[in-house]
Amino acid sequence: MGILVVGVRFKKAGKIYYFDPDGQQLAQYDGVIVETTRGVEYGEVVAGPHEVEEKEMVAPLKKVIRKATDADKQQLSINREKERKAYLVGLEKIAAHKLPMKLINVEQTFDGNKIIFYFTADGRIDFRELVKDLASVFRIRIELRQIGVRDEAKMVGGLGCCGRELCCSAWLSDFVSVSIRMAKEQNLSLNPAKISGICGRLMCCLKYENECYEHAREEMPEIGTCVLTPDGEGRVIGVNIIKNGVSVELKESKTIKEYQTGEITPKNSLVSDSSKSNKECHIQLDGESV
C-alpha cells in the first residue's frame, strides 16, 4: 500500500522532496509552508498528491504546515530583498578580510533565522573571523558553505555552447556522472574546449544519448574486424553510428568504401558458424554409422 505525498521544490531546478499533505487540498504550482532540516521554508508543489511505495521514502515524512497565503508570498519577496542586501555586505566583508574566496549566492531561510553564504575557493578557507563579523551585522545565525564549480554554474546560470540556458540551472535537478569515455563513444572531438561546459567540467549533455550510442555500437563490428562485403573481403577502419554505416578498406584494391551494417558480415562469424555446422553434421553422420 502506498503513502499519499506531494512533491515540493524549493528552488528552480532543485531536488524534489516529499511531504505529507495532511489532508489539505493541494495542487501543482501551489505555494506551501513546510518544515525542513534548515527550518521553516517556502516551497512550490511540483507534483500533486500521489501515492509512493513506503520503501522509496528515505526519511521520516514531514507534514505540510499550510498552503501559502498572500502574506507568506509577501514575506518571501521581503526575504529576497534582504538576500540582495546581504550579498553586497558579504562582498564588502570578504574584501575587508582579504580572503581568497568568491561569493556566489546568498539565501535566507523563510523564517529568517539563518543566512547562508555560498562561495567557491581553491582550497580550505579560515573564515571564522568573517562569520563573527557577519553575525555582528545581521544578528542571526550565519552559515558559510563552500560549493564546487558545477554548483556555481547551477546557481549563477548562463548560456551553453548550444545557445540555450544551462541544463543544470533550467531543469536538471541532479548532476549526472559524465566521463571522457562517453565523448569517445560518440566520436566527438576530445578537445576540452568543445566538450566542456562553462563550469569547466565535461558537459552534462554527453550523458543524454550515450545509452543509445552504446546500444547501437553493440550491433556494429569493431574497428579492425575482417568482414565480407559485396565487393569482397576487407577490414573495418571506421564506424558511423549516426548513419549506421562502416568504412571498410578492401583487401584486393586497397580502396576505402562505405557500407551499411546490413551489407557486411564479419568473416570470423562465418568461419565459426561454418565450423559449428560441420561439427554438427559430423556428429550426426557418426550417429548414423553406429
Summary of the structure (lengths in Angstrom):
residues: 290
radius of gyration: 29.9
end to end distance: 64.3
largest distance: 101.2
contacts: 779
relative contact order: 0.07
helix: 36%
strand: 30%
